[in-house]
Each structure stands twice: as C-alpha cells, then as structure tokens.
Amino acid sequence: MKLEKMNQIFLDTAFVHAGGSDEELQVAQYFQKECAQLGLEASIEPFEVQMANIKEAKLYIDGKEIPCKGYKNSGSGEVEAELYYLRNVEDAYSLKQCKGKIVMIDTIIRHWSFQDIFEHGAVGFITFDGNVHFDNNDIDQKELRAVVGAGKKLLAANINVKDAVEIIRSGAKTAKIVIEQDEYMGESRNVVLDLPGEIDEYIVMTAHYDSVPLANGAYDNMSGAVALLAAAEYFKDHPHRYGLRFVWCGSEERGLLGAKAYCKDHADELAKIVLCVNIDMIGPVMGGFHAVCTTENKLVSYIEYMANEEGFPLSARPGVYSSDSTPFADNGVPAVSFARLAPGNTAAGHCRYDTVEILKMEQLSDDIEFINKFTNRMVNAKQMPVGREIPEKLKTELAEYLLRKRPGKK
Ligand SMILES: [Zn+2]
C-alpha cells in the first residue's frame, strides 16, 4: 500500500468512533468500501452491546460543583456521602474504610477493585484521568462494564486529574453524585472479509477499528486496521495455501466485545482457524516492536530467528496481550499479537493526542511488511507449524485476564 494511501485513511477516519456509535458504523462501512475498491466483498456482522445516554451528571465536592462525566451504565439517582480516597486498593484496613462512603480510586476502576469496594459497602465511586501536565482538562467518558458490574451498580463519576489532585490537597470531606441516564441495548459490529485458500483451514487476522471516546485513535488502532487492509491487498494477488479471514473488530476498547462476539457467533468454525494474527498499535515514530505469543514457546523462538534473518529488530515473548487475540486464544486458537510500543510520553494513548502526527508512514509501512512476511510463511506452510496446545501457564494468564480467576498478590 502506498504511503499516501495510508495517510489518506488516517485523514478520512480522524474523528472519534467509539464502540456502538454511529461513527463506528461509519468507519466499518469505510473499510467495507475500501475492500470493494480492491474487488473484495466484506460483510458487516452486527452484535449487541450495552449503550447509555447520559442526560445529567453532576459531582459536588464539599458543595462545590466539579466538572465530571457520569459513568455509563452505572445507574441513575443521587448519592451523598463522606469522601474516602482509597490509596491502596488491596489492603484490608483501607477497604474497611469504604463502608458508606463515596470512594475515590487512583485512575481507573478495575474489576476486582469494584468487587472489593462494592462488598465493603461503598455507595459510589470517583475515578480520574488526563495528565496534570497537559494543557487541557479533558475527561474521558467511562462506563461500568457489564462484566465488572454483573448486576451490581454504584453511581460513578470520572473527573480530570487536576481536579482530583486539588480535592485531595484540600482535604475535602464530602461528595455528592447525581446521574440520570437511559440505558439500553444497541449495536456494534465487526467487518469480515474472506480470501479462501487451497484448503478449508485458515488464518484469521484481527485488528480493532474502534476508538475510545476521547481519541481519533490513529495509533490505537487505525494503524492496525490499515495493516489489515494492506494485508488483504497483498494476499489477494499472492498465493496462499491456507485461507485468510480478516476481522476488523468493533468495541475492542469496551472490553474486546467484537472479538468475543465473533468467537461466540462463529463457535463451530473456530476449529478451522489454525492461527490468529492480531495487530494493535503499530507505526509510531518512536518505540520498539513486540510480538506477544499466546502459543507454545517455539513460536517465540521462530519469530526471533525470523526477525534476525530479516534484519527487523523486535522482542518476542510468551504472554497474553490485552487485545482481540485473547478471546481467540481462550477458545483454543493459537494467537500472536504484534505492536510497536512507543514510550508513553512520545505517543500518549486514549486521549486527544492520538492522531496521525504521532505516527510515521514509513515506519508503519515497514511494520506492515514484516507482518505480511510472517503471515506469508504461515499461510503457505505445507503443515501449520504452530501447535494447537496452549501452555498451562498461559491458560492461567488467560483465566486471570478474562476475570475468571483473581490473580494472586504479586
Ligand atoms: Zn488498541
């Protein structure tokens, strides 16, 4: 794919397109159209997602209103209580202090922290994001994920970190959260494209195309979505023994919802997928390339050898990557995720600064070329060399990542 073409895709999709929104649909249709221009017919596969329309969200600290965004799907109502800053989320003493309080948690709420404060009687919670050094006061639109809440709800507000610091500095005593919202079921979608091979087993290539509500998501993850299109363009004219299926996943940022829906809706076809090649965040100006293999260890060594042969520096490791590869691996499909991880202060993610400016088209092109070389070897194998067995240690990591098992204390 030409550099100008890549750049054009970033310009064409330079708007927020969060999971389940009309803008996400617009980007799905954009990729469908791009496939059509290659002479390929992609389909859009919808799936249900929880949606919410916030009508009112207010936070008062010691009676003073603080700019906030209410958590979607955290319920409606009003709660006023003593404020408690839970600095240490796992120690027993701190958790006991949560009873009857509105709890402020450092940055985001995680699944087990939510369970803990809920069980310890918290009546609401406050999180924050942004950066004290940024010259904006952006507040991300958060949601109480279905998987986190699982029927339990607490009214919750997200604020900018600058306000959070001031609240704690001032020794504020009370908090009040008021939220009114409509919660309903809506629709997100995956875009699916098939390039049949000589046999009916295939490699699935995945990349999410949704963004978080604050970002255009050029790096995270239009870069991967472009790579998928470039791979489709390449392999439509190059022989491949195994088939290829491309899945542009929706709602990844909301908890890998697209990949999970795909694995559920295509459960009876998963046995035919020999490998999942996932791409999430490539092509930044700075940073090293990583391959995370939720597979037998041999693939880690293979990729390292191949990188040396090709003169393409990378670091490969066994592990579970927080992206669309994970539901596939959890369903027994060996999976590898590729990413070029920029130092955080050169390419901040999940904020308004995730634009095409933090990328370099030449780097993106090199990253795509390496991924295509790897996929080309696999897709033309006489026998898929990657074994299907996923090591026990990684199965445990998957269970922890997918919240079936609480990780032990480190
Ligand atoms: Zn991502």
Boltz pocket constraint, residues with backbone or C-beta under 6 A from the ligand:
constraints:
  - pocket:
      binder: B
      contacts: [[A, 208], [A, 220], [A, 221], [A, 252], [A, 280], [A, 281], [A, 322], [A, 323]]
      max_distance: 6.0
